[in-house]
């Protein structure tokens, strides 16, 4: 089964699509792919067949999203917690991943036609090396496409994503790219695997369950604290300026013009450091994929 299914929609699909298009459309939809094992049990088939048919339904769903003009789709395909399942099931899922990422590389013309950029989000070094190499080839081959985006969360949990973002900021401080005072929730946002994506407008769990299962936890909560973050950053900047004025011999309130100048300088220097750090971080991530492609060549 192809990742991007070609062909016309059925009459019923076109009818439903026209109804949906009449209302407000989400720009980014996220799916928790769940229920494959229960489906297999219900249909009295092997678990592996349930997972395979789950992927087929994903391909059909991606076609619907393309037709509806939804520019970005994120799918929770494999959790780090899934490694705790039986060896037989995990090995079967890895084999399925090999098949599907290999098929993806064979469909580059279709991906180019639709302008689909593939991103694979997660702790990829946890995966077998050959799968890492296939993923790297797919990511690099489509990174310049920008009509629509498919984010595949593989070897992913939200807690791991957040802890990885913290490690990236710590790396920035160790490398001298950041000051410790630059570390903030706003910077953590930019260090997440999903830093290039808007937050999902709609989150769907296919099995009917309502729990999030450690998926996009930060992204679903962060909008509530945006104003609070700005206020906290302003307070930190004001405290820095006050300390600087005291060192220069001014009273705590200082000269208003000097205070404003220092505040602007503080903000500009922080933004310059952060932009330099983010560029270095992006280079590090691209280098990871390029080295994998070199290994497989």
Long-range contacts (C-beta under 8 A, 24 or more apart in sequence): 1-55, 1-56, 1-59, 1-103, 2-59, 2-103, 2-107, 2-110, 3-59, 3-62, 3-100, 3-103, 3-104, 3-107, 3-110, 3-111, 3-150, 4-59, 4-62, 4-63, 4-66, 4-107, 4-110, 4-111, 4-114, 4-116, 5-59, 5-60, 5-62, 5-63, 6-110, 9-63, 9-64, 9-67, 13-64, 13-67, 17-64, 17-67, 17-68, 20-68, 21-68, 21-69, 25-68, 25-69, 25-70, 26-70, 26-200, 26-201, 26-202, 27-70, 27-71, 27-72, 27-198, 27-201, 28-70, 28-71, 28-72, 28-73, 28-74, 28-197, 28-198, 28-199, 28-200, 28-201, 28-202, 29-65, 29-70, 29-72, 29-73, 29-74, 29-200, 29-201, 29-202, 29-203, 29-204, 30-73, 30-74, 30-75, 30-76, 30-200, 30-202, 30-203, 30-204, 30-215, 30-216, 31-58, 31-61, 31-73, 31-74, 31-75, 31-76, 31-203, 31-204, 31-205, 31-206, 32-76, 32-203, 32-204, 32-205, 32-206, 32-207, 32-212, 32-213, 32-215, 33-58, 33-75, 33-76, 33-77, 33-206, 34-205, 34-206, 34-207, 34-209, 34-213, 35-206, 35-207, 35-208, 35-209, 38-207, 47-89, 47-92, 48-89, 48-92, 48-96, 51-92, 51-93, 51-96, 52-96, 54-206, 55-96, 55-100, 57-206, 62-150, 65-148, 66-114, 66-148, 70-148, 71-147, 71-148, 71-149, 72-148, 72-149, 72-150, 72-151, 72-197, 72-198, 73-148, 73-149, 73-150, 73-151, 74-121, 74-151, 74-153, 74-194, 74-197, 74-200, 74-216, 75-150, 75-151, 75-152, 75-153, 76-153, 76-156, 76-213, 76-215, 77-152, 77-153, 77-154, 78-122, 78-153, 78-154, 78-155, 78-156, 79-155, 79-156, 79-157, 79-213, 79-214, 79-215, 80-122, 80-123, 80-126, 80-155, 80-156, 80-157, 80-160, 81-157, 81-214, 83-126, 83-155, 94-127, 94-128, 94-131, 97-127, 97-131, 97-154, 98-130, 98-131, 98-134, 101-131, 101-134, 101-135, 101-138, 102-134, 104-134, 104-138, 105-134, 105-137, 105-138, 105-141, 108-141, 108-142, 111-141, 111-142, 111-145, 112-142, 112-145, 114-147, 114-148, 115-145, 115-146, 115-147, 115-148, 116-142, 116-145, 116-147, 116-148, 116-149, 116-150, 117-142, 117-143, 117-144, 117-145, 117-146, 117-148, 117-149, 117-150, 118-142, 118-150, 118-152, 119-149, 119-150, 119-151, 119-152, 119-196, 119-197, 120-151, 120-152, 120-154, 121-151, 121-152, 121-153, 121-154, 121-156, 121-161, 121-193, 121-194, 122-153, 122-154, 122-155, 122-156, 122-160, 122-161, 122-193, 123-155, 123-156, 123-160, 123-164, 124-154, 124-155, 124-288, 126-155, 127-154, 127-155, 129-295, 130-296, 132-292, 133-292, 133-293, 133-295, 133-296, 135-289, 135-292, 136-288, 136-289, 136-290, 136-292, 136-293, 136-296, 137-293, 137-296, 139-289, 140-286, 140-289, 140-290, 140-293, 149-197, 151-194, 151-197, 153-193, 153-215, 156-193, 156-215, 157-214, 157-215, 158-212, 158-214, 158-215, 158-216, 158-217, 158-218, 159-214, 159-217, 161-192, 161-193, 161-194, 161-218, 162-188, 162-192, 162-217, 162-218, 164-191, 164-193, 165-191, 165-192, 166-191, 168-281, 172-277, 172-280, 172-281, 175-280, 177-273, 177-276, 177-277, 177-280, 178-273, 178-274, 178-277, 179-270, 179-273, 181-236, 181-240, 181-270, 182-270, 182-273, 182-274, 182-277, 184-229, 184-232, 184-233, 185-222, 185-225, 185-229, 186-229, 186-233, 187-274, 188-218, 189-218, 189-222, 190-274, 190-278, 191-281, 192-218, 192-219, 194-219, 199-223, 237-263, 237-266, 237-267, 237-270, 238-263, 240-266, 241-266
